[in-house]
């Protein structure tokens, strides 16, 4: 009788297999941290969960790094360290030194986390797991909201124009996390040709609609256009341009149809008020009007202190003098110019310029991961017009991801070049060997024919 039971393969305990299992375990910890960052990082009393998961990830990442005896300090870490140092330096001339030191400490803690994140993923090479962690976190966020409100209440409140997430965290943050998840879905659907992710993107799109965030909707639109524009095309230039035009028209049609749906009513009305800034500034909503005032006030403080600013974390005094309460200036460019002057501004945005320039040079290579990284970095900088991101963990994590993607692309290119060189040398050596053998054979034949 034949035994049809499946024979269990013995577990591999080789050093390489154990290392790979350890890498997967650390990737799972990073995914859990990203989920906590998206879901509970801004909920009072639950922030400790995200911090604890980050510490656990850092501990195991440290063990992995020590075991491999390799700590990777790339240019991204150097740039962030330079900005952290300048933040501490700004406490010397700050209006409030304690406020400056508090913000410098925040940036430093983020820097330490980035060192472990950068080193682990650089050594392990699991950049795809990084992307999957961000994707999983966005999907978990949407599932959490659906459970928290209930599917029916979630849809009803969104249609009625109620912005969701106020009881949990900042609605804009929730919407933007979901929007970046939509962009990653577009990455898989368009650049990786996995069409099922178009349907997956509908889940975080619900959160974008429910959040009522204008920035979130812009991220989705920009992400789709970016992926579509830089998608590798076949069939020549004319055919590619024709496909591009059709795609842009289709995207515009889909966007207009979405804006007409009740579920996107809140986002649509808020977008209308945003556009009035450029068309009719006298009829903007109160929120937009206050932001415009703070931006103007921040610019005035920058003109008074153009080189060093008034000290990191001190922009709250600018806002207090304008709107009567201490808050941030809702614009990262103005926030940094007013707080750190032109020097701090350039130090902060230097890594973005560095990595963007490097990616632009590689666009013709059509590397999907590099295109995604360039997309996320570009959108992040574009969104800084309406957000303050210099102390946002997510902003730094996105930046580190971009540097990791660039490093991975360069390593793969070098490996391919080395393999090609080795193959050419082997072929040349084999050819030389054949020529030598033929020459020896000819000499032997000549010698045999010669008279004794």
Legacy VTK file of the C-alpha trace (Angstrom):
# vtk DataFile Version 3.0
C-alpha trace
ASCII
DATASET POLYDATA
POINTS 452 float
0.000 0.000 0.000
1.379 3.386 -1.049
1.673 5.953 1.729
-0.044 9.079 0.409
0.653 11.174 3.476
2.700 14.240 2.765
6.227 13.840 4.042
7.161 16.857 6.122
10.369 18.436 4.993
12.902 18.630 7.818
13.456 22.151 9.095
16.589 23.793 7.851
18.831 24.909 10.712
21.686 26.171 8.582
23.040 29.643 9.467
21.619 31.106 6.252
18.131 29.706 6.902
18.133 30.908 10.512
19.243 34.358 9.383
16.377 34.571 6.871
13.830 33.540 9.523
15.233 36.186 11.861
14.946 38.787 9.094
11.288 37.867 8.494
10.624 38.164 12.228
12.139 41.660 12.356
10.161 42.664 9.248
6.994 41.516 11.044
7.927 43.691 14.035
8.441 46.661 11.726
5.030 46.012 10.149
3.423 45.974 13.601
5.128 49.257 14.434
3.887 50.859 11.205
0.349 49.684 12.013
0.636 51.261 15.472
2.064 54.460 13.956
-0.942 54.747 11.634
-3.640 53.703 14.117
-2.759 54.621 17.714
0.224 56.970 17.559
-1.993 60.047 18.075
-4.490 58.545 20.525
-3.877 59.774 24.058
-2.955 56.870 26.303
-2.112 54.551 23.419
1.018 56.256 22.082
3.044 54.000 24.385
2.002 50.992 22.271
3.665 52.438 19.172
6.730 53.479 21.174
7.033 50.029 22.766
6.823 48.303 19.385
9.466 50.636 17.998
11.791 49.837 20.907
11.253 46.094 20.437
12.013 46.451 16.720
15.165 48.446 17.506
16.369 45.829 20.031
16.063 42.954 17.554
17.441 45.092 14.721
20.436 45.857 16.949
20.937 42.129 17.558
20.802 41.512 13.802
23.258 44.343 13.084
25.699 43.194 15.788
25.519 39.624 14.506
26.343 40.811 11.002
28.883 43.298 12.382
27.751 45.932 9.939
26.207 49.303 10.804
25.178 51.200 7.683
25.291 54.979 8.028
24.215 56.235 4.640
23.888 59.825 3.381
20.267 59.987 4.565
21.312 59.457 8.190
24.088 62.037 7.849
21.648 64.653 6.551
19.162 64.007 9.370
21.968 64.151 11.956
23.075 67.516 10.548
19.550 68.893 10.908
19.274 67.554 14.475
22.588 69.254 15.340
21.353 72.552 13.903
18.152 72.243 15.971
20.244 72.016 19.154
22.369 74.930 17.974
19.272 77.078 17.427
18.532 76.959 21.166
21.352 79.518 21.599
19.421 82.306 19.869
15.857 80.983 20.278
13.082 83.059 21.850
12.463 80.073 24.144
15.473 77.770 24.514
13.449 75.050 26.257
11.001 74.837 23.332
13.935 74.577 20.918
15.604 71.841 22.951
12.327 69.899 23.168
11.966 69.875 19.382
15.663 69.031 18.937
15.188 66.063 21.257
12.221 64.872 19.183
14.274 65.017 15.978
17.153 63.201 17.706
14.916 60.342 18.863
13.608 60.002 15.306
17.223 59.996 14.081
18.085 57.075 16.401
15.095 55.084 15.134
16.074 55.858 11.529
19.611 54.543 12.139
18.241 51.116 13.102
15.637 51.092 10.314
18.227 52.106 7.724
20.858 49.614 8.917
18.525 46.635 9.113
16.948 47.075 5.691
20.260 48.044 4.067
22.005 44.914 5.362
19.085 42.509 4.832
18.106 43.982 1.463
14.401 43.436 2.219
13.216 46.713 0.696
10.045 45.055 -0.639
9.119 44.191 2.950
9.386 47.903 3.766
6.767 48.683 1.099
4.532 45.840 2.271
4.719 47.148 5.849
3.419 50.571 4.765
0.698 48.914 2.683
-0.400 46.640 5.537
-0.488 49.564 7.978
-2.844 51.555 5.737
-5.195 48.615 5.262
-5.226 47.918 9.002
-6.106 51.586 9.611
-9.156 51.335 7.359
-10.277 48.046 8.916
-9.865 49.613 12.374
-12.083 52.564 11.401
-14.727 50.254 9.915
-14.806 48.245 13.149
-14.752 51.365 15.345
-17.699 53.069 13.616
-19.362 50.042 12.061
-19.618 49.704 8.254
-23.114 51.208 8.045
-22.349 54.175 10.309
-19.032 54.690 8.498
-20.741 55.058 5.105
-23.711 57.042 6.472
-21.590 59.579 8.334
-19.318 60.019 5.315
-22.309 60.661 3.024
-23.795 63.082 5.564
-20.608 65.144 5.437
-19.250 64.247 8.882
-15.478 63.989 8.980
-14.425 60.684 10.523
-11.538 60.140 12.890
-11.903 63.154 15.185
-12.441 60.869 18.186
-9.294 58.917 17.309
-6.693 61.285 15.856
-6.203 64.185 13.476
-8.468 63.630 10.456
-5.849 64.959 8.044
-3.255 62.502 9.357
-5.684 59.601 8.999
-6.611 60.674 5.485
-2.987 61.099 4.415
-1.927 57.706 5.779
-4.771 56.155 3.790
-3.827 58.188 0.712
-0.218 56.976 0.766
-1.631 53.449 0.985
-3.660 54.146 -2.162
-0.457 55.312 -3.891
1.292 52.061 -2.947
-1.682 50.134 -4.361
-1.233 52.079 -7.611
2.461 51.126 -7.537
1.584 47.431 -7.466
-1.252 47.798 -9.991
0.535 49.990 -12.558
4.276 49.392 -12.196
4.115 45.782 -10.995
1.152 44.935 -13.251
-0.870 43.395 -10.393
-4.330 44.618 -11.396
-6.033 43.214 -8.282
-4.554 46.108 -6.319
-6.954 48.492 -8.056
-9.691 46.786 -6.033
-7.522 46.752 -2.904
-7.136 50.546 -3.239
-10.892 50.983 -2.780
-10.555 50.097 0.915
-8.182 52.952 1.887
-10.049 55.208 -0.544
-13.039 54.919 1.807
-10.889 56.354 4.581
-9.735 59.194 2.327
-13.380 60.055 1.639
-14.365 59.752 5.297
-11.506 61.926 6.532
-12.611 64.838 4.373
-8.929 65.725 3.903
-8.075 67.839 0.878
-4.408 66.875 1.113
-5.308 63.180 1.104
-7.268 63.501 -2.127
-4.429 65.417 -3.766
-1.991 62.664 -2.756
-4.181 60.026 -4.427
-4.464 62.042 -7.642
-0.769 62.916 -7.770
0.221 59.332 -6.983
-1.871 57.926 -9.821
-0.591 60.511 -12.323
3.008 59.885 -11.235
2.779 56.120 -11.638
0.979 56.442 -14.962
3.427 59.003 -16.369
6.526 56.960 -15.567
5.149 53.536 -16.417
7.383 51.770 -18.989
5.666 51.812 -22.388
6.048 49.824 -25.592
5.209 50.759 -29.129
7.186 53.936 -29.772
6.840 57.573 -28.803
3.624 58.419 -30.677
1.751 55.421 -29.322
3.061 56.152 -25.820
1.918 59.787 -25.988
-1.519 58.680 -27.242
-1.885 56.242 -24.336
-0.783 58.950 -21.935
-3.392 61.411 -23.212
-6.141 58.789 -23.031
-5.067 57.853 -19.512
-5.068 61.479 -18.338
-8.526 62.075 -19.805
-9.801 58.909 -18.151
-8.289 59.969 -14.816
-9.927 63.403 -15.082
-13.285 61.777 -15.877
-13.040 59.339 -12.969
-12.050 62.161 -10.597
-14.985 64.324 -11.651
-17.371 61.388 -11.197
-15.952 60.687 -7.730
-16.383 64.320 -6.717
-20.050 64.154 -7.728
-20.722 61.207 -5.417
-22.226 61.975 -1.983
-19.481 60.009 -0.223
-16.893 62.532 -1.461
-19.116 65.550 -0.748
-17.048 66.754 2.222
-13.768 66.524 0.321
-15.316 68.246 -2.705
-16.583 71.215 -0.702
-13.250 71.603 1.101
-11.389 71.449 -2.219
-13.637 74.214 -3.558
-12.729 76.422 -0.611
-9.050 75.698 -1.214
-9.267 76.723 -4.873
-10.866 80.009 -3.863
-7.485 81.077 -2.510
-6.357 81.500 -6.126
-9.645 82.820 -7.520
-11.498 84.723 -4.786
-9.570 85.177 -1.530
-12.463 87.119 0.069
-14.746 84.068 0.146
-12.435 81.398 1.626
-13.495 79.475 4.732
-12.249 80.496 8.174
-9.712 77.653 8.440
-8.053 78.596 5.155
-8.114 82.295 6.058
-6.313 81.668 9.373
-3.684 79.564 7.615
-3.066 82.355 5.136
-2.580 84.796 8.018
-0.097 82.484 9.768
1.879 81.975 6.564
2.138 85.727 6.050
3.164 86.219 9.674
5.802 83.500 9.453
7.227 85.092 6.321
7.524 88.429 8.119
9.453 86.807 10.979
11.755 85.151 8.430
12.518 88.541 6.885
13.434 89.834 10.361
15.696 86.806 11.079
16.657 85.526 7.597
19.744 83.442 8.374
19.103 81.610 11.652
15.409 82.188 12.398
13.887 82.519 15.868
14.749 78.997 17.028
13.266 75.606 16.223
9.904 75.009 17.922
9.365 78.742 18.494
6.925 79.338 15.648
4.122 78.912 18.201
4.806 82.486 19.304
4.348 83.673 15.753
0.952 81.953 15.587
-0.019 83.289 19.029
0.636 86.867 17.919
-1.599 86.360 14.866
-4.475 84.029 15.825
-4.306 84.265 19.604
-3.234 80.683 20.317
0.019 78.748 20.212
0.116 76.366 17.250
2.259 75.499 14.244
2.166 77.519 11.022
0.550 74.802 8.814
3.294 75.186 6.201
6.607 73.381 6.596
8.491 75.805 4.332
7.366 78.855 6.316
7.729 76.989 9.619
11.382 76.193 8.919
12.201 79.587 7.425
10.765 81.380 10.446
12.249 78.945 12.995
15.649 78.069 11.510
16.209 80.646 8.782
17.672 79.883 5.401
20.464 77.752 6.918
18.129 75.317 8.687
15.782 75.293 5.701
18.576 74.238 3.323
19.936 71.613 5.722
16.490 70.038 6.103
15.642 69.916 2.393
19.138 68.987 1.165
18.494 65.199 1.392
15.270 65.610 -0.568
17.142 67.474 -3.311
19.951 64.882 -3.243
17.731 61.829 -3.572
15.372 63.481 -6.087
18.274 64.383 -8.376
19.644 60.843 -8.138
16.263 59.317 -9.011
15.670 61.657 -11.943
18.960 60.477 -13.463
17.710 56.878 -13.206
14.224 57.403 -14.667
15.222 55.951 -18.047
16.096 52.681 -16.321
12.403 52.223 -15.371
13.095 50.808 -11.902
9.689 50.403 -10.177
11.008 50.774 -6.615
12.902 53.956 -7.501
9.822 55.394 -9.199
7.743 54.688 -6.075
10.387 56.298 -3.845
10.604 59.363 -6.087
6.805 59.586 -6.065
6.570 59.464 -2.260
9.371 61.995 -1.777
7.940 64.383 -4.386
4.454 64.216 -2.902
5.856 64.659 0.618
7.640 67.881 -0.378
4.600 69.106 -2.320
2.351 68.473 0.693
4.668 70.527 2.911
2.856 73.571 1.546
-0.089 72.606 3.787
1.522 70.651 6.642
4.402 70.770 9.125
6.486 67.626 8.738
9.949 68.294 10.169
9.099 66.383 13.370
6.863 63.750 11.745
8.089 60.162 12.099
6.367 59.179 8.864
8.195 61.884 6.870
11.598 60.635 8.018
10.638 56.994 7.461
9.612 57.866 3.898
12.916 59.678 3.357
14.910 56.708 4.670
12.932 54.429 2.356
13.954 56.617 -0.593
17.645 56.353 0.303
17.302 52.591 0.766
15.652 52.231 -2.647
18.460 54.261 -4.231
21.116 52.164 -2.484
19.414 48.930 -3.542
19.251 50.067 -7.178
22.953 51.001 -7.192
23.958 47.672 -5.627
21.925 45.714 -8.190
23.434 47.759 -11.004
26.946 47.120 -9.670
26.243 43.389 -9.288
24.957 43.205 -12.873
28.003 45.125 -14.105
30.388 42.840 -12.183
28.600 39.751 -13.527
28.824 41.102 -17.069
32.536 41.891 -16.628
33.206 38.428 -15.193
31.338 36.791 -18.086
33.303 38.845 -20.623
36.590 37.930 -18.957
35.617 34.243 -18.869
34.658 34.365 -22.548
37.911 36.103 -23.433
39.883 33.565 -21.390
38.092 30.677 -23.085
38.706 32.219 -26.497
42.390 32.703 -25.678
42.585 29.096 -24.505
41.085 27.854 -27.761
43.517 29.967 -29.798
46.443 28.628 -27.771
45.260 25.049 -28.179
44.861 25.534 -31.931
48.320 27.031 -32.149
49.854 24.120 -30.224
47.987 21.662 -32.439
49.326 23.380 -35.541
52.861 23.219 -34.204
52.457 19.529 -33.455
51.157 18.819 -36.963
54.076 20.728 -38.482
56.570 18.833 -36.379
55.085 15.454 -37.379
55.322 16.279 -41.086
58.970 17.376 -40.891
61.603 14.803 -42.094
63.678 13.122 -39.402
LINES 1 453
452 0 1 2 3 4 5 6 7 8 9 10 11 12 13 14 15 16 17 18 19 20 21 22 23 24 25 26 27 28 29 30 31 32 33 34 35 36 37 38 39 40 41 42 43 44 45 46 47 48 49 50 51 52 53 54 55 56 57 58 59 60 61 62 63 64 65 66 67 68 69 70 71 72 73 74 75 76 77 78 79 80 81 82 83 84 85 86 87 88 89 90 91 92 93 94 95 96 97 98 99 100 101 102 103 104 105 106 107 108 109 110 111 112 113 114 115 116 117 118 119 120 121 122 123 124 125 126 127 128 129 130 131 132 133 134 135 136 137 138 139 140 141 142 143 144 145 146 147 148 149 150 151 152 153 154 155 156 157 158 159 160 161 162 163 164 165 166 167 168 169 170 171 172 173 174 175 176 177 178 179 180 181 182 183 184 185 186 187 188 189 190 191 192 193 194 195 196 197 198 199 200 201 202 203 204 205 206 207 208 209 210 211 212 213 214 215 216 217 218 219 220 221 222 223 224 225 226 227 228 229 230 231 232 233 234 235 236 237 238 239 240 241 242 243 244 245 246 247 248 249 250 251 252 253 254 255 256 257 258 259 260 261 262 263 264 265 266 267 268 269 270 271 272 273 274 275 276 277 278 279 280 281 282 283 284 285 286 287 288 289 290 291 292 293 294 295 296 297 298 299 300 301 302 303 304 305 306 307 308 309 310 311 312 313 314 315 316 317 318 319 320 321 322 323 324 325 326 327 328 329 330 331 332 333 334 335 336 337 338 339 340 341 342 343 344 345 346 347 348 349 350 351 352 353 354 355 356 357 358 359 360 361 362 363 364 365 366 367 368 369 370 371 372 373 374 375 376 377 378 379 380 381 382 383 384 385 386 387 388 389 390 391 392 393 394 395 396 397 398 399 400 401 402 403 404 405 406 407 408 409 410 411 412 413 414 415 416 417 418 419 420 421 422 423 424 425 426 427 428 429 430 431 432 433 434 435 436 437 438 439 440 441 442 443 444 445 446 447 448 449 450 451
